[in-house]
Amino acid sequence: MNEPDVLGGGLTPPAVEARALHKVFVGGDGRELKVLGGVDLRVESGEVVAIVGSSGAGKSTLLHLLGALDRPTSGDVFLGGRDVSEVDGDELARMRNVSVGFVFQFHHLLREFTALENVMMPCLIAGRQRKASEARARELLALVGLGERMSHRSTQLSGGEQQRVAVARALATEPPLLLADEPSGNLDTQTSEQLHDLLFHLQESQRLGIVLVTHNRELARRADRILELRDGRLHEAAQA
């Protein structure tokens, strides 16, 4: 299998690259449902790509494949230049933990833990020392404007604050790639705009590659590229 091209003949590889991704689901009646039919995508470090499309087009499925949460029926995904198909089990989990940050529409915070403990968790899972994990979590929570809310449990935080904790948690292990699936879909307009500003600030300051799945047109317009997932493939969309 050919390795992905490296920028500039030896410089940093893209944050994520997908080649000819196909995904077919088989229903209980044995019928096949083709969701993705040959998706190609390359996202560089520091680039924001918005993916739009109708409900049921396969946008979340694509994110799951890019983040190695699921396997394609055929095709290849490279995270930081490494072929995801070459790793499995615990090694895949470790790779996913340090290579990809996930932000979903619902924050999925651990309710019994504080904001600080939630953000520390990926670092502890990665095997980092508790002291270093706590220092990283404190740094990130301050960065997302929650320096005064670290000791609060998720149930004591507003919806916007919970999403900010989720963003901080996604960045805990310093991944080069952030995947966000309708990150502001559960928030009011003002809080959504604040979260969008935060994401683009982090993209610029941390040189993150970001893939956003969104129905929010204002958010999509801020991306470097807008791609529409239609009929199982990605198409360039106008920056309207």
C-alpha positions as CSV (number, residue, x, y, z in Angstrom):
1,M,0.0,0.0,0.0
2,N,1.3,3.4,-0.9
3,E,1.9,5.8,1.9
4,P,0.2,9.2,1.7
5,D,2.1,12.0,0.1
6,V,4.0,14.2,2.6
7,L,3.9,17.9,2.2
8,G,7.0,19.5,0.9
9,G,9.0,16.3,0.6
10,G,9.3,15.5,4.2
11,L,7.3,18.1,6.1
12,T,4.3,17.5,8.4
13,P,1.8,15.1,6.9
14,P,-1.9,16.1,6.8
15,A,-3.9,15.9,10.0
16,V,-6.1,13.3,8.3
17,E,-6.4,11.8,4.9
18,A,-9.1,9.6,3.5
19,R,-8.9,7.7,0.3
20,A,-11.8,6.1,-1.6
21,L,-13.8,5.4,1.5
22,H,-16.8,3.2,1.1
23,K,-19.2,2.3,3.9
24,V,-22.0,-0.2,3.5
25,F,-24.4,-1.3,6.2
26,V,-26.4,-4.5,6.1
27,G,-29.9,-4.4,7.6
28,G,-31.6,-7.1,9.5
29,D,-33.4,-8.2,6.4
30,G,-30.0,-8.7,4.6
31,R,-30.4,-5.7,2.4
32,E,-27.3,-3.4,1.9
33,L,-27.4,0.3,2.5
34,K,-24.6,2.2,0.8
35,V,-23.8,5.3,2.8
36,L,-20.4,6.3,1.5
37,G,-19.4,5.6,-2.1
38,G,-15.8,6.7,-2.6
39,V,-15.0,9.6,-0.3
40,D,-11.6,11.3,-0.7
41,L,-10.5,14.0,1.8
42,R,-7.3,15.6,2.9
43,V,-7.2,18.1,5.8
44,E,-4.0,19.9,6.6
45,S,-2.8,21.1,10.0
46,G,-4.4,24.5,10.7
47,E,-7.2,24.0,8.2
48,V,-10.9,24.0,8.9
49,V,-13.2,22.0,6.6
50,A,-17.0,22.2,7.1
51,I,-19.1,19.2,5.9
52,V,-22.7,19.9,5.1
53,G,-25.5,17.8,3.7
54,S,-29.0,16.6,4.3
55,S,-29.9,14.5,7.3
56,G,-29.1,10.9,6.7
57,A,-26.4,11.7,4.1
58,G,-23.7,10.0,6.1
59,K,-21.9,12.9,7.7
60,S,-21.6,11.4,11.1
61,T,-20.6,8.1,9.6
62,L,-17.8,9.8,7.8
63,L,-16.6,11.5,11.0
64,H,-16.6,8.1,12.8
65,L,-14.4,6.7,10.0
66,L,-12.0,9.7,10.1
67,G,-11.7,9.3,13.8
68,A,-11.1,5.5,13.7
69,L,-14.3,4.9,15.7
70,D,-15.4,2.6,12.9
71,R,-13.9,0.8,10.0
72,P,-14.7,1.5,6.3
73,T,-16.1,-1.3,4.1
74,S,-13.2,-0.4,1.8
75,G,-10.7,2.5,1.5
76,D,-8.1,3.9,3.7
77,V,-7.7,6.5,6.5
78,F,-4.4,8.0,7.6
79,L,-4.1,9.9,10.8
80,G,-0.9,12.0,10.9
81,G,0.4,9.9,8.0
82,R,-0.2,6.5,9.7
83,D,-2.5,4.0,8.1
84,V,-5.3,3.3,10.6
85,S,-5.9,-0.2,9.1
86,E,-2.4,-1.3,10.4
87,V,-3.3,-1.0,14.0
88,D,-6.0,-2.6,16.2
89,G,-7.1,-3.2,19.7
90,D,-5.3,-1.3,22.4
91,E,-2.9,0.2,20.0
92,L,-5.8,1.7,18.0
93,A,-7.4,3.1,21.1
94,R,-4.1,4.7,22.1
95,M,-3.7,6.1,18.6
96,R,-7.2,7.5,18.6
97,N,-6.7,9.0,22.1
98,V,-3.6,11.0,21.1
99,S,-4.4,11.8,17.4
100,V,-8.0,12.8,17.5
101,G,-10.2,15.1,19.6
102,F,-14.0,14.6,19.4
103,V,-16.7,17.1,20.2
104,F,-20.3,16.0,19.7
105,Q,-23.6,17.8,19.9
106,F,-24.1,16.4,23.4
107,H,-21.1,16.9,25.6
108,H,-21.0,13.3,27.1
109,L,-19.3,14.6,30.2
110,L,-19.0,12.2,33.2
111,R,-21.6,13.6,35.6
112,E,-20.0,12.5,38.8
113,F,-16.7,14.2,37.9
114,T,-15.7,17.8,38.1
115,A,-14.8,19.8,35.0
116,L,-11.1,19.4,35.9
117,E,-11.4,15.6,36.3
118,N,-13.3,15.3,33.0
119,V,-10.5,17.1,31.1
120,M,-7.8,15.1,32.9
121,M,-9.3,11.8,31.9
122,P,-7.8,11.4,28.3
123,C,-4.3,12.2,29.7
124,L,-4.7,9.6,32.5
125,I,-5.9,7.0,29.9
126,A,-2.8,7.8,27.8
127,G,-0.7,6.9,30.8
128,R,0.5,10.4,31.8
129,Q,1.3,11.2,35.4
130,R,-1.5,12.7,37.4
131,K,0.4,15.9,38.2
132,A,1.1,16.6,34.5
133,S,-2.5,15.6,33.6
134,E,-3.9,18.1,36.1
135,A,-1.6,20.8,34.9
136,R,-2.7,20.3,31.3
137,A,-6.3,20.3,32.3
138,R,-6.0,23.5,34.3
139,E,-4.2,25.1,31.3
140,L,-7.0,24.1,28.9
141,L,-9.9,25.1,31.2
142,A,-8.3,28.5,31.6
143,L,-7.9,28.7,27.8
144,V,-11.6,28.1,27.2
145,G,-12.6,30.6,29.9
146,L,-13.5,28.2,32.7
147,G,-10.6,28.9,35.1
148,E,-13.1,29.7,37.8
149,R,-15.3,26.7,37.2
150,M,-12.8,23.8,37.4
151,S,-14.2,22.3,40.6
152,H,-17.8,22.3,39.4
153,R,-19.5,19.1,38.3
154,S,-21.1,19.0,34.8
155,T,-24.6,19.2,36.3
156,Q,-23.6,22.6,37.9
157,L,-22.5,24.1,34.5
158,S,-24.6,25.7,31.8
159,G,-25.0,24.1,28.4
160,G,-22.4,26.4,26.9
161,E,-20.0,25.7,29.7
162,Q,-20.4,22.0,29.4
163,Q,-19.5,22.2,25.7
164,R,-16.4,24.3,26.6
165,V,-15.3,21.5,29.0
166,A,-15.9,19.0,26.1
167,V,-13.7,21.1,23.8
168,A,-11.0,21.3,26.5
169,R,-11.2,17.5,27.0
170,A,-10.9,16.9,23.3
171,L,-7.6,18.8,23.3
172,A,-6.2,17.3,26.4
173,T,-3.6,15.0,24.7
174,E,-2.7,17.7,22.1
175,P,-4.2,15.9,19.1
176,P,-3.5,17.4,15.7
177,L,-7.1,16.8,14.6
178,L,-10.4,17.9,16.0
179,L,-13.6,16.3,14.8
180,A,-16.8,18.2,15.7
181,D,-20.3,16.8,15.0
182,E,-22.9,19.6,15.3
183,P,-20.9,21.1,18.2
184,S,-23.4,23.9,18.8
185,G,-26.6,22.1,17.7
186,N,-27.9,22.0,21.3
187,L,-27.1,25.7,22.2
188,D,-28.8,29.0,21.8
189,T,-27.6,31.5,19.2
190,Q,-25.4,33.6,21.5
191,T,-23.8,30.7,23.1
192,S,-23.3,29.0,19.8
193,E,-21.4,32.1,18.5
194,Q,-19.2,32.1,21.5
195,L,-18.4,28.4,21.0
196,H,-17.6,29.0,17.3
197,D,-15.3,31.9,18.2
198,L,-13.5,29.6,20.6
199,L,-13.0,26.8,18.0
200,F,-11.5,29.2,15.5
201,H,-9.3,30.8,18.1
202,L,-8.0,27.3,19.1
203,Q,-7.6,26.4,15.4
204,E,-5.3,29.3,14.9
205,S,-3.4,29.2,18.2
206,Q,-3.0,25.4,18.3
207,R,-2.6,24.8,14.5
208,L,-5.4,22.2,14.6
209,G,-6.9,20.5,11.6
210,I,-10.7,20.7,12.2
211,V,-13.5,18.8,10.4
212,L,-16.9,20.3,11.3
213,V,-20.2,18.6,10.5
214,T,-22.8,21.3,10.8
215,H,-26.2,22.6,9.6
216,N,-25.2,26.1,10.8
217,R,-24.6,28.2,7.7
218,E,-22.7,30.9,9.6
219,L,-20.3,28.4,11.1
220,A,-19.8,26.7,7.7
221,R,-18.9,30.1,6.1
222,R,-16.1,30.6,8.5
223,A,-14.3,27.4,7.3
224,D,-11.5,27.3,4.8
225,R,-13.5,24.9,2.7
226,I,-17.2,23.8,2.6
227,L,-17.8,20.3,1.3
228,E,-21.3,18.8,0.7
229,L,-21.8,15.1,1.2
230,R,-24.3,14.1,-1.4
231,D,-25.0,10.6,-3.0
232,G,-22.2,9.1,-0.9
233,R,-19.4,11.5,-2.1
234,L,-18.0,14.9,-1.2
235,H,-18.5,17.8,-3.5
236,E,-17.2,21.4,-3.3
237,A,-19.9,23.7,-2.1
238,A,-20.1,27.5,-2.6
239,Q,-18.9,29.8,0.1
240,A,-22.2,31.6,0.0
